[in-house]
Amino acid sequence: MSLSRTLHSRVGIEREPQQATAPKHRSIAFVELVTTAGLALSTAVAVTAVSIGIARADVLGAATKGDTAPFAIALFIGLLFAAMGALTAIMAPAPRRD
């Protein structure tokens, strides 16, 4: 008898028999549904935060009063992001069809 078995028998600890059970798998559709819902919620929160930020910045109001510098900078940054996205889409490799 090994030392661990004698110690376990003295204390009264028994090991549970190990059963060969298959792990539970969630369906792929359920995982995709949860992921899509999370992405939609995250997008809604981001759009709300950006809308509040735009409203508080009052960039369009400043442009109508004659100060066009903040509007020009925001427009330039927006166009820069759009150009970067377009360049990424053009340079991305086509998916393989095997």
C-alpha positions in Angstrom: 0.0 0.0 0.0 1.3 3.4 -0.9 1.6 6.3 1.6 -1.1 8.3 -0.1 -3.6 5.5 0.2 -2.9 4.9 3.8 -3.2 8.6 4.5 -6.5 8.8 2.6 -7.9 5.8 4.4 -7.0 7.2 7.8 -8.7 10.6 7.1 -11.7 9.1 5.3 -11.2 10.8 2.0 -12.3 8.7 -1.0 -11.6 9.5 -4.6 -14.6 9.6 -6.9 -14.5 7.1 -9.7 -13.6 8.7 -13.0 -16.2 8.4 -15.6 -15.5 8.7 -19.3 -18.0 11.3 -20.2 -17.8 13.4 -23.3 -17.4 17.1 -22.8 -20.5 19.2 -23.5 -20.3 21.1 -26.8 -22.4 24.1 -27.6 -23.7 24.3 -31.1 -21.8 26.6 -33.5 -25.1 28.4 -34.3 -25.6 29.3 -30.7 -22.0 30.6 -30.4 -22.4 32.7 -33.5 -25.7 34.0 -32.3 -24.2 35.2 -29.0 -21.2 36.7 -30.8 -23.5 38.6 -33.2 -25.6 39.9 -30.4 -22.5 41.1 -28.5 -21.2 42.8 -31.6 -24.5 44.5 -32.2 -24.7 45.7 -28.6 -21.1 47.0 -28.8 -21.8 48.8 -32.0 -24.9 50.5 -30.5 -22.9 51.6 -27.5 -20.1 53.0 -29.7 -22.6 54.9 -31.9 -24.3 56.4 -28.9 -20.9 57.5 -27.4 -19.8 59.0 -30.7 -23.1 60.8 -31.1 -22.9 62.3 -27.6 -19.3 63.3 -28.3 -20.3 65.0 -31.6 -23.2 66.8 -29.9 -21.0 68.1 -27.1 -18.1 69.1 -29.4 -20.5 71.3 -31.4 -18.2 71.1 -34.5 -21.0 71.8 -36.9 -22.2 74.8 -34.9 -18.7 76.2 -34.9 -18.5 75.8 -38.6 -21.7 77.8 -39.2 -20.3 80.7 -37.0 -17.2 81.1 -39.3 -14.7 78.9 -37.4 -14.1 76.2 -39.9 -10.8 74.8 -38.6 -12.3 72.1 -36.3 -14.7 71.0 -39.0 -11.8 70.8 -41.5 -9.7 68.8 -39.2 -12.5 66.4 -38.4 -13.3 66.0 -42.1 -9.6 65.3 -42.9 -9.3 62.7 -40.2 -12.6 61.0 -41.3 -11.4 60.9 -44.9 -8.0 59.6 -43.8 -9.7 56.7 -42.0 -11.9 56.0 -45.0 -8.9 55.9 -47.3 -7.1 53.5 -44.9 -10.0 51.2 -44.9 -10.3 51.2 -48.6 -6.6 50.6 -49.1 -6.8 47.7 -46.6 -9.8 46.2 -48.5 -8.0 46.5 -51.9 -4.8 45.0 -50.6 -6.4 42.1 -48.7 -5.8 38.7 -50.4 -8.8 37.0 -52.0 -10.1 34.0 -50.0 -9.1 30.6 -51.3 -11.6 28.3 -52.7 -10.3 24.8 -52.0 
